[in-house]
Amino acid sequence: MSKFSLVPAALALALLVLPDARAASDADLAEIREQIRQLKENYESRIRALEQRLKEAEAAKSAAAPISAPIVSAPSTPSTGSGISAFNPAISAVLQGRYANLSQDPNKFAISGFAPGGEIGPGRRGLSLAESELAIFANVDDKFAGNLIVSLSPENTVSVEEAYGIFTAAPYGLVPKFGRFFSGLGYMNEQHQHVWDFIDAPLAYQAFLGGQYGNDGLQVKWVAPIEQFLELGAEIGNGDNFPGSARNKNGVGSGVVYAHTGGDIGASHSWRAGLSYVQTRAQDRDYSLIDLAGNDAQVGFNGKSHLAIADFVWKYAPNGNPLYTNFKVQGEYFWRREHGDFTYDVDGALGLTNTSAYTARQSGWYLQGVYQFMSYWRVGGRYDRLDPGHVDYGTNAAFLNAPAFHPERYTLMVDYSPSEFSRIRLQWGQSKTQPGVTDNQLFVQYILSLGAHGAHKF
């Protein structure tokens, strides 16, 4: 909406609420003019701020379609021309809860053949509060904006999920982001959990990224000024998050590069595809592994990890209107290579400590579809599968057997969303992440969004 269309509306509002000007004295007329002037200044100031926020959101989110920025509600009474309320932070919260019925003990969850890391598994049984979020976003000045998202866990712990600044005045369409943020690699990684189409992350995200990959560092994105959507991005970070680990060293611990492209096909179809690459280093990445003798041995990896991801999304909405019906197909393929030193019996508990060269090439993928068959209602299905690939333990092959099991999972869901701010979901899954173990899973989830929320990514 342009500022020229808001000013007449403001004038009409002022004339409606003020006394009849035809019978007013000179003093009354002067007061009316002054209030109209204040209304005009206030709205013009707010419009300038919102236009700047819209420009920043379009660049920062790099969406193929325009993104609506959070809008701060207008003040109930006219204020001075400073328009300070337009610069108040946009504050929002996401509340989640769930019920989980699991046929297997979640405390014994593991993905056979893959090193554990991050936040993986189905979570606890029974009724529980799920992760809640508190977000604050605002322009800092004409050159910077900031975003803070705090995670509140069911165990009553608080953690910083994202805390970053955006330099909004960079030239040539560049969008630098600095601080803590979810990496732009792949398709799902940059999305927050409450936006996902299923209650949990695909197995590939859990096995290769520990659920979701975050960075403390610097990100730069660039969207090409062409008709087809083309986004290039690069990141450097400390590399603390899985598959890396914390290092007591100076310099950069991880690097990420990616390219995404997409567009529309006619009025009803749109798509996006991308390639991503991550390189990081693990130091003393220790975990337990059952050896050939049946012992629960402590093992450790020190070396480099390389991960490549290919992603694709296709969306259908009749004549571009997703309100009543729409359909989305989404898939990602992961391929990882790790090499370095692998130590068996790290803690010496078995008296067999041995370090040898190690290489592993593993892969995984998922494919899911979600169909909104009528207003408010959606159904979806997902299939996950991991390939243990080729693992060479070197001389540690005397103690450890190379993995051969292929973890997989089937998932179905139905959800009801009476508005974009609330959702209730029922999800069933059958998870086979360990040989001879089948976990039948049933979840009920609610998601409630409070406050100002910008549009989600494509």
C-alpha beads as a LAMMPS data file, in Angstrom:
LAMMPS data file: protein, C-alpha beads

458 atoms
457 bonds

1 atom types
1 bond types

-500.0 500.0 xlo xhi
-500.0 500.0 ylo yhi
-500.0 500.0 zlo zhi

Masses

1 110.0

Atoms # bond

1 1 1 0.000 0.000 0.000
2 1 1 1.478 3.364 -0.946
3 1 1 1.668 6.290 1.393
4 1 1 -0.590 8.311 -0.951
5 1 1 -3.481 5.896 -0.354
6 1 1 -3.027 5.965 3.431
7 1 1 -3.059 9.738 3.806
8 1 1 -6.639 10.193 2.479
9 1 1 -7.760 7.391 4.789
10 1 1 -6.124 9.150 7.697
11 1 1 -7.798 12.416 6.736
12 1 1 -11.188 10.724 6.519
13 1 1 -10.672 9.110 9.926
14 1 1 -9.778 12.448 11.451
15 1 1 -12.856 14.168 9.989
16 1 1 -15.126 11.393 11.253
17 1 1 -13.966 11.528 14.838
18 1 1 -13.637 15.313 15.142
19 1 1 -16.555 17.706 15.811
20 1 1 -18.388 19.312 12.871
21 1 1 -15.873 21.728 11.364
22 1 1 -18.553 23.868 9.752
23 1 1 -19.579 25.230 13.129
24 1 1 -16.113 25.393 14.556
25 1 1 -14.352 28.521 15.724
26 1 1 -10.980 29.618 14.385
27 1 1 -9.338 27.954 17.375
28 1 1 -11.176 24.702 16.640
29 1 1 -10.125 24.831 12.997
30 1 1 -6.512 25.387 13.990
31 1 1 -6.674 22.411 16.329
32 1 1 -8.189 20.227 13.589
33 1 1 -5.468 21.244 11.141
34 1 1 -2.777 20.475 13.718
35 1 1 -4.210 17.009 14.435
36 1 1 -4.429 16.285 10.693
37 1 1 -0.820 17.376 10.295
38 1 1 0.240 15.051 13.107
39 1 1 -1.690 12.165 11.565
40 1 1 -0.013 12.741 8.186
41 1 1 3.451 12.906 9.710
42 1 1 2.849 9.813 11.814
43 1 1 1.578 7.709 8.919
44 1 1 4.315 8.885 6.559
45 1 1 6.946 8.000 9.155
46 1 1 5.404 4.556 9.688
47 1 1 5.175 3.935 5.944
48 1 1 8.850 4.773 5.467
49 1 1 9.778 2.370 8.260
50 1 1 7.579 -0.410 6.876
51 1 1 8.914 0.073 3.344
52 1 1 12.457 -0.247 4.682
53 1 1 11.511 -3.378 6.638
54 1 1 9.854 -4.896 3.544
55 1 1 12.971 -4.227 1.462
56 1 1 15.147 -5.795 4.143
57 1 1 12.886 -8.849 4.514
58 1 1 12.843 -9.481 0.769
59 1 1 16.627 -9.417 0.666
60 1 1 17.191 -11.375 3.879
61 1 1 14.699 -14.144 3.208
62 1 1 15.556 -14.312 -0.516
63 1 1 12.152 -15.758 -1.358
64 1 1 10.993 -16.345 -4.903
65 1 1 7.785 -14.476 -4.095
66 1 1 7.500 -11.186 -2.212
67 1 1 7.560 -11.588 1.564
68 1 1 5.373 -9.584 3.882
69 1 1 7.244 -8.120 6.809
70 1 1 5.745 -8.103 10.290
71 1 1 3.492 -5.090 10.692
72 1 1 3.235 -3.195 13.939
73 1 1 -0.350 -2.197 14.690
74 1 1 -1.195 1.480 14.397
75 1 1 -1.404 3.516 17.597
76 1 1 -4.880 4.054 18.980
77 1 1 -4.359 7.808 19.302
78 1 1 -2.400 10.252 17.165
79 1 1 1.155 10.760 18.329
80 1 1 3.816 13.270 17.474
81 1 1 5.514 13.229 14.085
82 1 1 8.429 11.197 15.386
83 1 1 6.545 7.922 14.688
84 1 1 8.585 6.156 17.388
85 1 1 6.062 3.316 17.639
86 1 1 7.022 2.227 14.130
87 1 1 10.452 1.238 15.452
88 1 1 9.275 -0.905 18.356
89 1 1 10.489 -4.513 18.047
90 1 1 8.157 -7.081 16.515
91 1 1 7.730 -9.627 19.330
92 1 1 6.305 -13.092 18.793
93 1 1 6.109 -16.451 20.520
94 1 1 5.442 -20.028 19.457
95 1 1 3.880 -22.461 21.938
96 1 1 3.961 -26.211 21.329
97 1 1 2.875 -29.333 23.131
98 1 1 2.425 -32.985 22.255
99 1 1 1.461 -36.498 23.197
100 1 1 3.709 -39.397 22.124
101 1 1 2.899 -43.100 22.185
102 1 1 6.064 -45.092 21.333
103 1 1 6.394 -48.862 21.232
104 1 1 10.156 -48.656 21.945
105 1 1 12.018 -46.911 24.751
106 1 1 13.140 -43.523 23.342
107 1 1 16.138 -43.552 25.685
108 1 1 17.533 -46.445 23.636
109 1 1 17.111 -44.682 20.291
110 1 1 20.036 -44.968 17.872
111 1 1 20.611 -44.846 14.137
112 1 1 22.616 -47.978 13.400
113 1 1 25.839 -47.372 11.492
114 1 1 25.825 -43.589 12.041
115 1 1 27.546 -41.562 14.742
116 1 1 25.076 -39.814 17.056
117 1 1 25.143 -36.057 17.487
118 1 1 22.920 -33.061 18.160
119 1 1 19.248 -33.514 19.040
120 1 1 17.937 -36.749 17.560
121 1 1 15.251 -39.291 18.386
122 1 1 11.499 -39.188 18.896
123 1 1 11.567 -37.499 22.309
124 1 1 9.888 -38.596 25.516
125 1 1 6.744 -40.664 25.858
126 1 1 3.388 -39.387 27.084
127 1 1 2.181 -35.825 27.473
128 1 1 4.788 -33.106 27.395
129 1 1 5.406 -29.520 26.602
130 1 1 7.423 -29.210 23.397
131 1 1 9.964 -26.550 22.510
132 1 1 8.642 -22.986 22.725
133 1 1 10.183 -19.950 21.052
134 1 1 10.352 -16.269 21.831
135 1 1 11.420 -13.994 18.949
136 1 1 12.291 -10.296 18.782
137 1 1 13.007 -8.523 15.501
138 1 1 13.580 -4.836 14.758
139 1 1 15.470 -2.358 12.658
140 1 1 18.444 -1.013 14.576
141 1 1 18.959 1.995 12.315
142 1 1 19.158 2.693 8.592
143 1 1 22.023 0.191 8.162
144 1 1 21.328 -2.703 10.543
145 1 1 18.501 -4.970 11.683
146 1 1 18.581 -7.571 14.420
147 1 1 16.782 -10.801 15.255
148 1 1 16.791 -12.816 18.480
149 1 1 15.087 -16.204 18.860
150 1 1 15.256 -17.904 22.240
151 1 1 14.325 -21.550 22.703
152 1 1 12.525 -22.622 25.881
153 1 1 12.821 -26.371 26.391
154 1 1 10.355 -28.637 28.253
155 1 1 13.185 -29.282 30.757
156 1 1 13.042 -25.602 31.765
157 1 1 16.298 -24.652 30.052
158 1 1 16.825 -21.584 27.892
159 1 1 19.103 -21.470 24.861
160 1 1 19.826 -18.982 22.096
161 1 1 18.576 -20.556 18.875
162 1 1 19.371 -17.586 16.649
163 1 1 20.837 -14.162 17.427
164 1 1 22.064 -12.290 14.401
165 1 1 22.396 -8.916 12.781
166 1 1 21.752 -8.053 9.145
167 1 1 23.617 -5.300 7.322
168 1 1 20.851 -3.793 5.195
169 1 1 22.939 -1.185 3.386
170 1 1 25.308 -3.527 1.523
171 1 1 25.766 -2.774 -2.201
172 1 1 25.101 -4.965 -5.242
173 1 1 22.221 -6.843 -3.618
174 1 1 24.437 -8.553 -1.026
175 1 1 22.838 -9.510 2.304
176 1 1 25.436 -10.070 5.054
177 1 1 24.260 -11.777 8.247
178 1 1 26.436 -12.213 11.328
179 1 1 25.989 -13.911 14.683
180 1 1 24.236 -17.226 15.344
181 1 1 21.871 -18.528 12.687
182 1 1 20.550 -21.658 11.000
183 1 1 22.582 -22.334 7.882
184 1 1 20.998 -21.753 4.483
185 1 1 22.110 -25.171 3.204
186 1 1 19.551 -27.609 1.821
187 1 1 15.841 -26.837 1.953
188 1 1 14.558 -27.523 5.470
189 1 1 17.579 -26.509 7.505
190 1 1 16.833 -22.789 7.626
191 1 1 13.226 -23.388 8.698
192 1 1 12.247 -23.471 12.351
193 1 1 10.751 -26.692 13.661
194 1 1 7.215 -25.328 14.028
195 1 1 7.125 -24.668 10.260
196 1 1 7.924 -28.277 9.298
197 1 1 5.222 -30.432 7.735
198 1 1 5.961 -33.250 10.194
199 1 1 6.671 -33.180 13.915
200 1 1 10.255 -34.419 13.507
201 1 1 13.202 -33.992 11.156
202 1 1 13.910 -36.572 8.424
203 1 1 16.384 -39.297 9.355
204 1 1 18.957 -37.823 6.959
205 1 1 18.934 -34.537 8.884
206 1 1 19.330 -36.428 12.149
207 1 1 22.128 -38.699 10.918
208 1 1 24.179 -36.131 9.004
209 1 1 23.399 -32.818 10.745
210 1 1 22.306 -33.804 14.238
211 1 1 18.781 -32.603 13.446
212 1 1 19.592 -29.096 12.217
213 1 1 22.829 -27.310 11.384
214 1 1 23.584 -23.953 13.005
215 1 1 26.528 -21.623 12.706
216 1 1 28.160 -18.959 14.837
217 1 1 29.791 -16.884 12.152
218 1 1 29.140 -14.908 9.004
219 1 1 26.770 -15.510 6.097
220 1 1 26.528 -13.625 2.792
221 1 1 23.687 -14.175 0.320
222 1 1 23.161 -12.702 -3.125
223 1 1 20.043 -12.893 -5.293
224 1 1 20.661 -12.351 -8.998
225 1 1 18.697 -9.457 -10.568
226 1 1 17.130 -11.704 -13.210
227 1 1 13.625 -13.015 -13.842
228 1 1 14.394 -16.544 -12.632
229 1 1 15.153 -16.878 -8.949
230 1 1 18.864 -17.514 -8.386
231 1 1 20.438 -17.316 -4.935
232 1 1 24.088 -17.870 -4.075
233 1 1 25.312 -18.107 -0.479
234 1 1 28.453 -18.690 1.531
235 1 1 29.100 -19.051 5.252
236 1 1 32.000 -19.417 7.642
237 1 1 31.602 -20.437 11.270
238 1 1 33.214 -21.873 14.359
239 1 1 32.255 -25.429 13.358
240 1 1 31.078 -26.401 16.854
241 1 1 27.881 -28.129 15.737
242 1 1 27.637 -31.733 14.532
243 1 1 29.154 -33.200 12.358
244 1 1 31.925 -30.916 13.643
245 1 1 32.839 -30.326 17.261
246 1 1 34.128 -27.540 19.484
247 1 1 37.813 -26.759 18.958
248 1 1 40.151 -24.734 21.128
249 1 1 41.729 -23.045 18.103
250 1 1 41.787 -19.713 16.322
251 1 1 40.390 -19.299 12.850
252 1 1 37.446 -20.740 10.972
253 1 1 36.067 -24.165 11.830
254 1 1 33.557 -24.728 9.019
255 1 1 32.602 -23.503 5.577
256 1 1 29.308 -23.713 3.680
257 1 1 28.431 -22.800 0.091
258 1 1 25.132 -23.271 -1.740
259 1 1 23.137 -22.274 -4.789
260 1 1 19.356 -22.268 -5.154
261 1 1 17.289 -21.581 -8.235
262 1 1 13.603 -21.756 -9.063
263 1 1 10.648 -20.166 -10.746
264 1 1 7.075 -20.512 -11.913
265 1 1 5.643 -22.781 -14.597
266 1 1 2.411 -21.221 -15.700
267 1 1 0.016 -19.851 -13.112
268 1 1 -0.307 -23.000 -10.996
269 1 1 3.159 -24.494 -10.629
270 1 1 6.364 -23.346 -8.923
271 1 1 9.621 -25.059 -8.070
272 1 1 12.978 -24.653 -6.390
273 1 1 16.157 -26.748 -6.558
274 1 1 19.522 -26.405 -4.898
275 1 1 22.974 -27.788 -4.224
276 1 1 24.874 -27.310 -0.950
277 1 1 28.290 -28.266 0.380
278 1 1 29.585 -28.265 3.963
279 1 1 33.116 -28.840 5.171
280 1 1 33.949 -29.012 8.856
281 1 1 36.331 -30.759 11.220
282 1 1 35.625 -33.010 14.187
283 1 1 37.947 -33.151 17.171
284 1 1 37.437 -35.815 19.828
285 1 1 33.970 -36.707 18.560
286 1 1 33.457 -39.563 21.007
287 1 1 30.528 -41.961 21.254
288 1 1 29.800 -45.599 22.112
289 1 1 29.677 -48.509 19.682
290 1 1 29.006 -52.236 20.159
291 1 1 32.107 -54.166 19.088
292 1 1 32.442 -57.704 17.691
293 1 1 32.676 -59.153 21.211
294 1 1 29.448 -57.437 22.300
295 1 1 31.217 -54.834 24.423
296 1 1 29.930 -51.276 24.630
297 1 1 33.172 -49.666 23.497
298 1 1 33.988 -45.976 23.559
299 1 1 35.263 -44.763 20.187
300 1 1 36.424 -41.401 18.898
301 1 1 36.917 -39.667 15.539
302 1 1 39.325 -36.859 14.640
303 1 1 39.253 -35.656 11.072
304 1 1 37.405 -33.869 8.293
305 1 1 33.777 -34.192 7.300
306 1 1 32.449 -33.271 3.843
307 1 1 28.711 -33.197 3.160
308 1 1 26.883 -32.489 -0.107
309 1 1 23.105 -31.976 -0.343
310 1 1 20.790 -31.821 -3.355
311 1 1 17.256 -30.530 -2.708
312 1 1 14.117 -30.088 -4.793
313 1 1 10.644 -28.691 -4.057
314 1 1 7.624 -28.510 -6.366
315 1 1 4.365 -26.792 -5.450
316 1 1 0.978 -26.771 -7.116
317 1 1 -1.868 -24.375 -6.383
318 1 1 -4.779 -23.937 -8.837
319 1 1 -4.254 -20.592 -10.580
320 1 1 -1.713 -19.694 -7.930
321 1 1 -4.303 -19.679 -5.117
322 1 1 -3.352 -22.117 -2.311
323 1 1 -6.236 -21.129 -0.037
324 1 1 -8.523 -24.078 -0.770
325 1 1 -6.309 -26.789 -2.256
326 1 1 -2.582 -27.168 -2.892
327 1 1 0.054 -29.859 -3.160
328 1 1 3.769 -29.930 -2.350
329 1 1 6.461 -32.507 -3.102
330 1 1 9.785 -32.138 -1.314
331 1 1 12.933 -34.232 -1.249
332 1 1 16.624 -34.040 -0.366
333 1 1 19.604 -36.327 -0.963
334 1 1 22.650 -36.319 1.364
335 1 1 26.128 -37.688 0.630
336 1 1 28.939 -37.543 3.208
337 1 1 32.601 -38.451 3.198
338 1 1 34.695 -38.480 6.382
339 1 1 38.377 -39.277 6.779
340 1 1 40.893 -39.023 9.597
341 1 1 41.904 -40.992 12.689
342 1 1 39.556 -43.367 14.483
343 1 1 40.322 -44.586 18.016
344 1 1 38.849 -47.746 19.506
345 1 1 38.526 -47.998 23.309
346 1 1 39.175 -44.264 23.826
347 1 1 38.814 -44.451 27.591
348 1 1 40.958 -47.594 27.926
349 1 1 38.208 -49.447 29.761
350 1 1 38.818 -52.589 27.689
351 1 1 42.620 -52.277 27.661
352 1 1 42.612 -52.396 23.857
353 1 1 43.083 -48.768 22.846
354 1 1 44.021 -48.491 19.175
355 1 1 44.097 -45.621 16.673
356 1 1 43.950 -46.207 12.938
357 1 1 43.169 -44.414 9.672
358 1 1 39.443 -44.150 8.937
359 1 1 37.326 -43.359 5.882
360 1 1 33.549 -43.502 5.427
361 1 1 31.194 -42.729 2.536
362 1 1 27.526 -42.728 3.496
363 1 1 24.303 -41.352 2.057
364 1 1 20.609 -40.901 2.763
365 1 1 17.473 -39.296 1.446
366 1 1 13.836 -38.574 2.104
367 1 1 10.811 -37.817 -0.046
368 1 1 7.561 -36.359 1.212
369 1 1 4.297 -35.019 -0.150
370 1 1 1.634 -32.875 1.516
371 1 1 -1.848 -32.295 0.052
372 1 1 -4.347 -29.725 1.280
373 1 1 -7.609 -31.279 0.109
374 1 1 -9.891 -28.588 1.533
375 1 1 -9.593 -25.392 3.506
376 1 1 -7.753 -25.908 6.794
377 1 1 -7.090 -29.648 6.288
378 1 1 -3.927 -31.361 4.996
379 1 1 -2.641 -34.921 4.707
380 1 1 0.940 -35.972 4.100
381 1 1 3.309 -38.896 3.757
382 1 1 7.077 -39.257 4.045
383 1 1 9.641 -41.997 3.462
384 1 1 13.201 -41.867 4.862
385 1 1 16.111 -44.166 4.069
386 1 1 19.812 -44.190 4.969
387 1 1 22.644 -46.089 3.285
388 1 1 25.578 -47.060 5.562
389 1 1 27.763 -47.105 2.457
390 1 1 31.412 -48.024 2.817
391 1 1 33.183 -47.697 6.173
392 1 1 36.871 -48.609 6.503
393 1 1 38.055 -48.855 10.118
394 1 1 41.644 -49.752 9.171
395 1 1 43.272 -51.938 11.820
396 1 1 40.241 -51.354 14.069
397 1 1 38.366 -53.775 11.795
398 1 1 39.670 -56.422 14.192
399 1 1 37.270 -55.018 16.789
400 1 1 34.459 -53.415 14.768
401 1 1 32.212 -54.691 12.032
402 1 1 31.425 -52.397 9.070
403 1 1 27.708 -51.432 9.135
404 1 1 25.369 -53.082 6.636
405 1 1 21.895 -52.222 7.969
406 1 1 19.777 -49.628 6.104
407 1 1 17.695 -47.541 8.552
408 1 1 14.294 -46.472 7.213
409 1 1 11.014 -44.935 8.348
410 1 1 7.446 -44.519 7.069
411 1 1 5.353 -41.558 8.248
412 1 1 1.758 -40.373 7.708
413 1 1 0.141 -37.244 9.086
414 1 1 -3.071 -35.219 9.012
415 1 1 -3.326 -31.690 10.383
416 1 1 -5.966 -28.996 10.886
417 1 1 -5.056 -25.295 10.739
418 1 1 -8.013 -22.974 11.430
419 1 1 -5.651 -20.047 10.733
420 1 1 -2.005 -19.426 9.911
421 1 1 -1.421 -18.994 13.655
422 1 1 -2.619 -22.382 14.929
423 1 1 -2.274 -26.023 13.962
424 1 1 -3.255 -29.405 15.408
425 1 1 -1.512 -32.471 13.962
426 1 1 -1.928 -36.241 14.218
427 1 1 1.082 -38.254 13.030
428 1 1 1.802 -41.975 12.789
429 1 1 5.163 -43.501 11.927
430 1 1 6.971 -46.808 11.790
431 1 1 10.681 -46.367 12.465
432 1 1 13.313 -49.048 11.821
433 1 1 16.621 -47.462 12.786
434 1 1 18.209 -50.563 14.387
435 1 1 18.340 -54.190 13.205
436 1 1 15.366 -56.194 14.459
437 1 1 13.756 -53.191 16.188
438 1 1 10.519 -51.560 14.985
439 1 1 9.195 -48.502 16.765
440 1 1 5.516 -47.763 16.095
441 1 1 5.021 -44.075 16.837
442 1 1 1.872 -42.023 17.356
443 1 1 2.005 -38.267 17.982
444 1 1 -0.553 -35.549 18.665
445 1 1 0.825 -32.019 18.429
446 1 1 -0.433 -28.461 18.795
447 1 1 1.288 -25.291 17.580
448 1 1 0.137 -21.796 18.570
449 1 1 1.798 -18.643 17.196
450 1 1 1.403 -15.357 19.033
451 1 1 2.345 -11.889 17.862
452 1 1 3.846 -10.572 14.653
453 1 1 5.142 -13.186 12.222
454 1 1 6.647 -12.610 8.796
455 1 1 5.828 -14.858 5.865
456 1 1 7.643 -18.166 5.730
457 1 1 10.159 -19.151 3.044
458 1 1 9.080 -20.815 -0.191

Bonds

1 1 1 2
2 1 2 3
3 1 3 4
4 1 4 5
5 1 5 6
6 1 6 7
7 1 7 8
8 1 8 9
9 1 9 10
10 1 10 11
11 1 11 12
12 1 12 13
13 1 13 14
14 1 14 15
15 1 15 16
16 1 16 17
17 1 17 18
18 1 18 19
19 1 19 20
20 1 20 21
21 1 21 22
22 1 22 23
23 1 23 24
24 1 24 25
25 1 25 26
26 1 26 27
27 1 27 28
28 1 28 29
29 1 29 30
30 1 30 31
31 1 31 32
32 1 32 33
33 1 33 34
34 1 34 35
35 1 35 36
36 1 36 37
37 1 37 38
38 1 38 39
39 1 39 40
40 1 40 41
41 1 41 42
42 1 42 43
43 1 43 44
44 1 44 45
45 1 45 46
46 1 46 47
47 1 47 48
48 1 48 49
49 1 49 50
50 1 50 51
51 1 51 52
52 1 52 53
53 1 53 54
54 1 54 55
55 1 55 56
56 1 56 57
57 1 57 58
58 1 58 59
59 1 59 60
60 1 60 61
61 1 61 62
62 1 62 63
63 1 63 64
64 1 64 65
65 1 65 66
66 1 66 67
67 1 67 68
68 1 68 69
69 1 69 70
70 1 70 71
71 1 71 72
72 1 72 73
73 1 73 74
74 1 74 75
75 1 75 76
76 1 76 77
77 1 77 78
78 1 78 79
79 1 79 80
80 1 80 81
81 1 81 82
82 1 82 83
83 1 83 84
84 1 84 85
85 1 85 86
86 1 86 87
87 1 87 88
88 1 88 89
89 1 89 90
90 1 90 91
91 1 91 92
92 1 92 93
93 1 93 94
94 1 94 95
95 1 95 96
96 1 96 97
97 1 97 98
98 1 98 99
99 1 99 100
100 1 100 101
101 1 101 102
102 1 102 103
103 1 103 104
104 1 104 105
105 1 105 106
106 1 106 107
107 1 107 108
108 1 108 109
109 1 109 110
110 1 110 111
111 1 111 112
112 1 112 113
113 1 113 114
114 1 114 115
115 1 115 116
116 1 116 117
117 1 117 118
118 1 118 119
119 1 119 120
120 1 120 121
121 1 121 122
122 1 122 123
123 1 123 124
124 1 124 125
125 1 125 126
126 1 126 127
127 1 127 128
128 1 128 129
129 1 129 130
130 1 130 131
131 1 131 132
132 1 132 133
133 1 133 134
134 1 134 135
135 1 135 136
136 1 136 137
137 1 137 138
138 1 138 139
139 1 139 140
140 1 140 141
141 1 141 142
142 1 142 143
143 1 143 144
144 1 144 145
145 1 145 146
146 1 146 147
147 1 147 148
148 1 148 149
149 1 149 150
150 1 150 151
151 1 151 152
152 1 152 153
153 1 153 154
154 1 154 155
155 1 155 156
156 1 156 157
157 1 157 158
158 1 158 159
159 1 159 160
160 1 160 161
161 1 161 162
162 1 162 163
163 1 163 164
164 1 164 165
165 1 165 166
166 1 166 167
167 1 167 168
168 1 168 169
169 1 169 170
170 1 170 171
171 1 171 172
172 1 172 173
173 1 173 174
174 1 174 175
175 1 175 176
176 1 176 177
177 1 177 178
178 1 178 179
179 1 179 180
180 1 180 181
181 1 181 182
182 1 182 183
183 1 183 184
184 1 184 185
185 1 185 186
186 1 186 187
187 1 187 188
188 1 188 189
189 1 189 190
190 1 190 191
191 1 191 192
192 1 192 193
193 1 193 194
194 1 194 195
195 1 195 196
196 1 196 197
197 1 197 198
198 1 198 199
199 1 199 200
200 1 200 201
201 1 201 202
202 1 202 203
203 1 203 204
204 1 204 205
205 1 205 206
206 1 206 207
207 1 207 208
208 1 208 209
209 1 209 210
210 1 210 211
211 1 211 212
212 1 212 213
213 1 213 214
214 1 214 215
215 1 215 216
216 1 216 217
217 1 217 218
218 1 218 219
219 1 219 220
220 1 220 221
221 1 221 222
222 1 222 223
223 1 223 224
224 1 224 225
225 1 225 226
226 1 226 227
227 1 227 228
228 1 228 229
229 1 229 230
230 1 230 231
231 1 231 232
232 1 232 233
233 1 233 234
234 1 234 235
235 1 235 236
236 1 236 237
237 1 237 238
238 1 238 239
239 1 239 240
240 1 240 241
241 1 241 242
242 1 242 243
243 1 243 244
244 1 244 245
245 1 245 246
246 1 246 247
247 1 247 248
248 1 248 249
249 1 249 250
250 1 250 251
251 1 251 252
252 1 252 253
253 1 253 254
254 1 254 255
255 1 255 256
256 1 256 257
257 1 257 258
258 1 258 259
259 1 259 260
260 1 260 261
261 1 261 262
262 1 262 263
263 1 263 264
264 1 264 265
265 1 265 266
266 1 266 267
267 1 267 268
268 1 268 269
269 1 269 270
270 1 270 271
271 1 271 272
272 1 272 273
273 1 273 274
274 1 274 275
275 1 275 276
276 1 276 277
277 1 277 278
278 1 278 279
279 1 279 280
280 1 280 281
281 1 281 282
282 1 282 283
283 1 283 284
284 1 284 285
285 1 285 286
286 1 286 287
287 1 287 288
288 1 288 289
289 1 289 290
290 1 290 291
291 1 291 292
292 1 292 293
293 1 293 294
294 1 294 295
295 1 295 296
296 1 296 297
297 1 297 298
298 1 298 299
299 1 299 300
300 1 300 301
301 1 301 302
302 1 302 303
303 1 303 304
304 1 304 305
305 1 305 306
306 1 306 307
307 1 307 308
308 1 308 309
309 1 309 310
310 1 310 311
311 1 311 312
312 1 312 313
313 1 313 314
314 1 314 315
315 1 315 316
316 1 316 317
317 1 317 318
318 1 318 319
319 1 319 320
320 1 320 321
321 1 321 322
322 1 322 323
323 1 323 324
324 1 324 325
325 1 325 326
326 1 326 327
327 1 327 328
328 1 328 329
329 1 329 330
330 1 330 331
331 1 331 332
332 1 332 333
333 1 333 334
334 1 334 335
335 1 335 336
336 1 336 337
337 1 337 338
338 1 338 339
339 1 339 340
340 1 340 341
341 1 341 342
342 1 342 343
343 1 343 344
344 1 344 345
345 1 345 346
346 1 346 347
347 1 347 348
348 1 348 349
349 1 349 350
350 1 350 351
351 1 351 352
352 1 352 353
353 1 353 354
354 1 354 355
355 1 355 356
356 1 356 357
357 1 357 358
358 1 358 359
359 1 359 360
360 1 360 361
361 1 361 362
362 1 362 363
363 1 363 364
364 1 364 365
365 1 365 366
366 1 366 367
367 1 367 368
368 1 368 369
369 1 369 370
370 1 370 371
371 1 371 372
372 1 372 373
373 1 373 374
374 1 374 375
375 1 375 376
376 1 376 377
377 1 377 378
378 1 378 379
379 1 379 380
380 1 380 381
381 1 381 382
382 1 382 383
383 1 383 384
384 1 384 385
385 1 385 386
386 1 386 387
387 1 387 388
388 1 388 389
389 1 389 390
390 1 390 391
391 1 391 392
392 1 392 393
393 1 393 394
394 1 394 395
395 1 395 396
396 1 396 397
397 1 397 398
398 1 398 399
399 1 399 400
400 1 400 401
401 1 401 402
402 1 402 403
403 1 403 404
404 1 404 405
405 1 405 406
406 1 406 407
407 1 407 408
408 1 408 409
409 1 409 410
410 1 410 411
411 1 411 412
412 1 412 413
413 1 413 414
414 1 414 415
415 1 415 416
416 1 416 417
417 1 417 418
418 1 418 419
419 1 419 420
420 1 420 421
421 1 421 422
422 1 422 423
423 1 423 424
424 1 424 425
425 1 425 426
426 1 426 427
427 1 427 428
428 1 428 429
429 1 429 430
430 1 430 431
431 1 431 432
432 1 432 433
433 1 433 434
434 1 434 435
435 1 435 436
436 1 436 437
437 1 437 438
438 1 438 439
439 1 439 440
440 1 440 441
441 1 441 442
442 1 442 443
443 1 443 444
444 1 444 445
445 1 445 446
446 1 446 447
447 1 447 448
448 1 448 449
449 1 449 450
450 1 450 451
451 1 451 452
452 1 452 453
453 1 453 454
454 1 454 455
455 1 455 456
456 1 456 457
457 1 457 458
